Structures are given as C-alpha cells and as structure tokens.
Amino acid sequence: MLEILFVFEESGFPICSSLGLRILVGLFRFCSSPGVSFCLCLFFPNRESLKAIQGMVFKFEDLEMTPTLAEIAGLTRLPYLDKDLIYTRAHSSTKFLKIIGMDLEDHMGCLDQSWLSLDFLFERFARHTGYETFVDEFTISYDSWKKRRPMVFAIVLLGLLVFPLEGRHISTHLGLIAFALFHDKHNSKVTLVPTILAEIYRALTSIREGERFFEGRKLLLQLWMMEHLHPATMFEKDMIDRCLRDRVKCIEHRMAFDKFALPLRVQDWVDYLGSLTEEKILWSYQWIDLDVILAGSRVQDFLVLIGLWCTRPYTPTRVMRQLGRRQKVPYIPDSRDFIREFDTKPHREVDI
C-alpha cells in the first residue's frame, strides 16, 4: 500500500498539500496498534443503545468522550468553521467518469456498485505512461490528464484512509468530494471534517454489530484517543510538542518515552480503557485553538452530520470539557431520527 502511495506522491501533487491532505498521507506510516481501535469499539453504543438515547459517545468508568469536530480538524489540519457541508447524494457513475475524464465504452459492472479498483486508477493515473497506454479510454487531452492526476490522488487517498471499502476498492462517491475540494469556486467554501466524523460514527456502530472491516478510520480514531491519554505533566516537560504541526510524528516520538507506557495485549487495553477516570486523561488538546467552537444551532441542541453513506447527530454539549469549557450536566435531546443510512446498493464483488 505504501508503495502505491509513494508512486502517487512522486508523480508530483503539490496541490494536495495546499488542500491539507498531506497530513492524511502520514497516517499510512503511523505504526498502529490494532487492539486500541478494536477495544474502543466495545465502549461505543450499539444500535439498541442508540435507541435508548445514549448518543454518539464512548462511556468509560466515570466519564464520556467523543471525537469532536474541533479535534478531527486539528488532527487532519482541515478547516471546518464557516464552511458548507459536502453533499454526495447526487452521485452517479457517469458523473464520476466525467470528473476523472474517462468514457468507458465497455460497461463495467463495478460502476453499478459505485466503486472502481485501486489498481484500475493506479495504472491510468499514477504511472507516467498511464495516458499513453489507455488513451482510448480518455475523453480529455494529455495536458488535462496531468491536471486531473492530483484530484485522482485525493480520491485514492480518501478512499483508502477515510472512506474505505474492502478489497482495495475506491468509492465513486468520492468523485464529488474531490471535485468540490479542487474546484476554485468551491474549495474555500466546503469542509470535509463533518463527513469524516459521521463515517467514524457509522463505522463504530457497524463494528459493534459484527462488521470486521475498519481499516483507515481506525488510524484516525486511535490517534484521537492516544492524544487524550497523555498526562498533563508530559506537556509541561515537553513544551516543544505543543508547537509541532504533524501530530502523527509527534505521537510516534512520545510513544518511545519510558514514562508513557501503554498496554500491548487486547485484554490489557480493555482493562485499561474500562478503568479510565477523569484524572487519567488530558481533557482538551493543548495544541488546538478552542477560542471559537461549534457547539449547536439556533434550531436544536445538536447538529446533524452528513457522511458519505449516513447521517449522524452530533451533541458537543455532552463533552464540553474536551472543548476547553466548563462541563455541566447536559440536556440529552432525542436525536434518534437523525441516525440514518443512505439507500445505496450493497458493495460486492462483480465482474469488471
């Protein structure tokens, strides 16, 4: 996987850095601990608990926590305040092919299932000879193909890390997201952060119901949790950490400290997380600017996040301590009607 990303990066995509996507690439080099993400799922509500208005929060010994928009924005260095949501329901395979500049005369069955293989995109856009080799499949010029390669790289990056499908398949829904991020009229007006958080919530619920595919999103989730497990005393002695821009490199540096020893085995992680108390965590990231936060709307006490395949309610009033505010006993609104899955055809193997 890293080899494929290396070829994409070496093809020269500086625009991806300007869009804030370079930080996501670093997550592929992050030495993850599978036990952390799996054990975290055990403390997230299943669908029955959600019906009881438990909400999108992890429940530990005597505290509640949840990834917040501010934290996801800080970890990925993507903006989210004063931005519009990206809405992908107008997706179609025809639109996706138009976005990447292709017209496939031979019908590809995978497009009916809204995906293309990573290898398909790699051969046509990552390799310098991609246009020349598959020129009959393109409806654009060579110069236009070169301009669209960064956008395809973004589609692949998001499809592997944030919105993954099994079998190294890339969702064609990501075409509209990449188009919005790269289009001059839209890229400064939209945000990807709520979409990422909604899909993390959806994946957590799916894992509790028996699904075992959690690639990509587990890296962000693990990084989020690890940042909260650093005692405040560590930050006092390592002030330079607060100035680092790349949280991936930062956490790998701290994990080597003898004073920051964490469990290794899955059962040890379950016991450790199950015993978490207020004194054992760092409530708010000290390196995030929390002067302005998004805490609700004038209409209701929660926000509705639109994901790629779902909507999820977001209630930051339950975790105000994570946002650097005084925590009061919150009113818990009934937001169950906003836990919805979009009607999409099931992803499955088909002849391409």
C-alpha positions in Angstrom: 0.0 0.0 0.0 2.8 2.4 0.9 4.5 1.7 -2.4 1.4 2.7 -4.3 1.1 5.9 -2.3 4.8 6.6 -2.9 4.3 6.4 -6.7 1.3 8.7 -6.5 3.3 11.2 -4.4 6.4 11.1 -6.6 4.2 12.0 -9.5 4.2 15.5 -8.1 1.0 16.7 -6.4 1.8 19.9 -4.5 -1.8 21.0 -4.7 -2.7 18.2 -2.3 -0.6 19.8 0.4 -2.3 23.2 -0.1 -5.6 21.4 0.5 -4.4 20.0 3.8 -4.4 16.4 2.6 -0.7 15.8 3.1 -1.3 15.1 6.8 -3.5 12.2 5.9 -0.7 10.6 4.0 1.3 10.4 7.2 -1.3 8.2 8.8 -0.3 5.4 6.4 3.2 5.4 8.0 1.8 5.5 11.5 2.6 2.3 13.5 -0.9 1.5 14.6 -1.9 -0.8 17.4 -5.0 -2.8 16.2 -6.0 -3.6 19.8 -6.6 0.1 20.6 -9.3 0.7 17.9 -11.0 -2.7 18.5 -11.2 -2.2 22.2 -12.5 1.4 21.8 -15.4 0.0 19.9 -16.5 -2.0 22.9 -17.2 1.2 24.8 -19.3 2.7 22.0 -23.1 2.2 21.9 -24.6 -0.5 19.7 -27.8 0.2 17.7 -30.0 -0.8 20.7 -28.2 1.6 23.0 -28.6 4.4 20.4 -32.4 3.8 20.6 -32.1 4.5 24.3 -30.7 7.9 23.5 -27.2 7.1 24.7 -25.7 9.2 21.9 -22.5 9.1 19.9 -20.2 8.9 22.9 -17.7 6.5 24.5 -18.7 5.6 28.0 -15.7 4.7 30.3 -15.5 4.3 34.1 -16.9 7.7 35.1 -16.7 9.8 32.0 -18.0 10.3 28.5 -15.8 11.2 25.5 -16.3 11.5 21.7 -14.3 12.7 18.8 -15.3 16.4 18.2 -15.2 18.4 15.0 -12.5 20.6 16.5 -10.3 17.6 17.3 -10.7 16.0 13.9 -10.0 19.3 12.3 -6.9 19.7 14.4 -5.6 16.2 13.7 -6.1 16.5 10.0 -5.4 20.2 9.8 -8.6 20.6 7.7 -10.8 23.7 8.2 -14.4 23.4 9.4 -15.7 26.7 10.8 -17.8 28.8 8.5 -17.8 26.1 5.8 -20.6 24.3 3.9 -21.1 20.5 4.1 -20.3 18.4 1.1 -23.4 16.6 -0.1 -22.8 13.5 -2.3 -26.3 12.2 -2.8 -26.3 13.5 -6.4 -23.7 10.9 -7.3 -23.7 8.8 -10.4 -21.1 6.7 -12.2 -21.5 8.9 -15.3 -20.6 12.0 -13.2 -17.6 10.2 -11.7 -16.2 9.2 -15.1 -16.7 12.8 -16.3 -14.8 14.2 -13.3 -11.8 12.0 -14.0 -12.0 12.5 -17.8 -12.9 8.9 -18.9 -15.6 7.3 -21.0 -15.6 3.5 -20.8 -17.4 2.0 -23.8 -17.4 -1.5 -22.3 -19.8 -1.4 -19.3 -18.0 -2.1 -16.0 -20.2 -4.0 -13.6 -18.3 -2.5 -10.6 -19.6 1.0 -11.5 -23.2 -0.2 -10.9 -22.0 -0.9 -7.3 -20.3 2.6 -7.1 -16.7 1.5 -7.0 -13.5 1.1 -9.0 -10.5 -0.9 -8.1 -7.4 0.8 -6.8 -5.3 -0.9 -9.4 -7.6 0.5 -12.2 -6.9 4.0 -11.1 -3.3 3.4 -10.3 -2.5 2.1 -13.8 -4.2 5.0 -15.5 -3.2 8.0 -13.3 -0.2 7.2 -11.1 2.1 5.9 -13.8 3.6 8.5 -16.1 2.6 6.3 -19.1 -1.0 6.0 -18.0 -2.4 8.3 -20.6 -0.5 6.9 -23.4 -1.3 3.3 -22.5 -5.0 3.8 -22.1 -5.5 6.8 -24.4 -8.7 5.2 -25.9 -10.4 5.3 -22.6 -9.9 9.1 -22.0 -12.1 11.9 -23.3 -9.5 14.6 -22.3 -6.2 15.8 -23.6 -2.8 14.9 -22.2 -2.5 18.3 -20.5 -5.9 18.0 -19.0 -5.0 14.5 -17.8 -1.9 15.9 -16.0 -4.1 18.5 -14.3 -6.6 15.8 -13.0 -4.0 13.5 -11.6 -3.8 15.3 -8.2 -7.6 15.0 -7.9 -7.5 11.3 -8.6 -4.7 11.0 -6.0 -7.0 12.7 -3.5 -9.8 10.3 -4.4 -7.5 7.3 -3.8 -6.2 8.8 -0.5 -9.6 9.4 0.9 -10.8 6.0 -0.4 -8.1 4.2 1.4 -7.8 6.1 4.6 -11.1 7.9 5.5 -13.9 6.2 3.4 -12.5 2.7 2.8 -14.2 -0.3 1.1 -12.9 -3.8 1.3 -10.7 -5.3 -1.4 -8.8 -2.1 -2.1 -11.9 -0.7 -3.8 -12.4 3.0 -4.2 -15.9 4.5 -3.9 -17.0 6.6 -6.9 -19.0 8.8 -4.4 -15.6 10.4 -3.7 -15.6 12.0 -7.1 -17.9 14.7 -6.0 -15.9 15.3 -2.8 -12.7 15.6 -4.7 -14.3 17.9 -7.3 -15.6 20.2 -4.5 -12.1 20.3 -2.9 -10.3 21.1 -6.1 -12.8 23.4 -7.8 -11.9 27.0 -7.5 -15.5 28.1 -6.9 -16.0 25.6 -4.0 -12.7 24.6 -2.3 -12.6 27.6 0.1 -16.3 27.2 1.0 -16.7 23.5 1.9 -15.4 21.2 4.7 -14.7 17.5 4.8 -14.4 17.3 8.6 -18.1 16.6 9.4 -18.2 13.9 6.7 -15.2 12.2 8.2 -16.7 12.3 11.7 -20.0 11.0 10.6 -18.3 8.0 8.9 -16.3 7.3 12.0 -19.5 7.1 14.0 -21.1 4.9 11.4 -18.1 2.5 11.4 -18.1 2.3 15.2 -21.8 1.2 15.2 -21.1 -1.3 12.4 -18.2 -2.9 14.3 -20.5 -3.3 17.4 -22.9 -5.2 15.1 -20.3 -7.6 13.9 -18.7 -6.0 10.9 -14.9 -6.6 10.9 -13.7 -4.1 8.3 -12.5 -0.9 10.0 -9.4 0.0 8.0 -8.4 3.6 7.6 -10.8 5.1 10.0 -9.2 3.2 12.9 -6.0 5.1 12.4 -7.7 8.5 13.0 -9.6 7.0 15.9 -6.5 5.6 17.5 -4.6 8.9 17.0 -7.6 10.8 18.6 -7.6 8.5 21.7 -3.8 8.5 22.1 -3.7 12.3 22.3 -6.1 12.2 25.2 -4.1 9.6 27.1 -1.1 11.9 27.6 -0.9 13.2 31.1 -0.7 17.0 31.5 2.7 16.6 33.2 4.2 15.3 30.0 3.2 18.5 28.2 4.7 20.6 30.9 8.1 19.0 30.4 7.9 18.7 26.6 6.7 22.2 25.6 8.1 21.7 22.0 5.3 19.2 21.4 2.7 21.9 21.5 4.4 23.6 18.5 4.5 20.5 16.3 2.2 20.7 13.3 2.3 17.0 12.4 0.5 15.0 15.1 1.5 11.7 13.6 5.2 12.3 14.0 4.5 13.8 17.4 2.8 10.8 18.9 5.4 8.4 17.5 8.0 10.4 19.2 6.2 10.3 22.6 5.4 6.6 22.4 9.1 6.0 22.7 9.2 7.7 26.2 9.6 5.2 29.1 7.2 7.3 31.1 4.4 6.8 28.6 3.9 3.0 28.8 0.6 1.7 27.4 -0.8 -1.9 27.2 0.2 -4.2 24.5 -2.4 -7.0 24.6 -6.0 -6.6 23.7 -7.4 -7.7 27.1 -4.9 -5.3 28.8 -6.3 -2.5 26.6 -9.9 -3.5 27.6 -9.0 -3.3 31.3 -7.1 -0.1 30.8 -9.9 1.7 29.0 -12.5 0.3 31.3 -10.8 1.9 34.3 -10.3 5.3 32.7 -11.2 8.1 35.1 -11.0 11.9 34.9 -7.6 12.0 36.4 -6.1 9.7 33.8 -6.8 11.7 30.7 -6.0 15.1 29.1 -9.4 16.6 28.5 -8.7 19.1 25.9 -5.8 19.1 23.4 -3.5 21.9 24.4 -2.3 22.5 20.8 -5.8 23.2 19.4 -7.2 26.8 19.2 -10.5 26.5 21.1 -11.4 30.2 21.2 -14.2 29.5 18.8 -16.1 26.2 18.7 -19.2 24.9 17.0 -21.5 23.8 19.8 -25.0 23.8 18.4 -27.5 25.7 16.3 -30.4 28.0 16.9 -32.9 25.3 15.9 -31.9 22.4 18.1 -29.4 21.3 20.7 -27.4 19.1 18.3 -26.1 19.2 14.8 -26.6 16.7 12.0 -23.5 15.5 10.3 -23.8 14.3 6.7 -21.5 11.4 5.8 -20.8 9.6 2.6 -23.3 6.8 3.5 -25.2 8.1 6.5 -26.3 11.0 8.8 -25.4 11.1 12.4 -26.3 13.5 15.3 -23.5 15.4 17.0 -24.0 16.7 20.5 -20.9 18.6 21.7 -22.7 19.8 24.9 -22.1 16.4 26.4 -18.3 16.8 26.1 -17.7 20.5 26.6 -14.6 19.7 28.7 -12.9 18.4 25.6 -13.6 21.8 24.1 -12.0 23.7 26.9 -15.2 24.7 28.6 -16.8 24.0 32.0 -18.9 20.8 31.8 -22.4 20.9 33.2 -24.9 18.1 33.3 -26.2 18.4 29.7 -29.7 18.0 28.4 -29.7 14.9 26.2 -32.0 15.5 23.2 -33.7 12.7 21.4 -31.8 12.7 18.1 -32.6 9.1 17.1 -34.5 10.1 14.0 -31.2 11.5 12.6 -29.4 8.2 12.7 -30.0 7.2 9.2 -28.3 5.1 6.5 -28.5 6.2 2.9 -30.1 3.9 0.4 -27.2 2.5 -1.5 -26.6 -0.7 -3.3 -24.6 -3.2 -1.4 -20.9 -3.3 -2.1 -19.9 -6.7 -3.5 -17.6 -8.3 -6.0 -18.7 -8.2 -9.6 -17.1 -8.7 -13.0 -15.3 -5.7 -14.2 
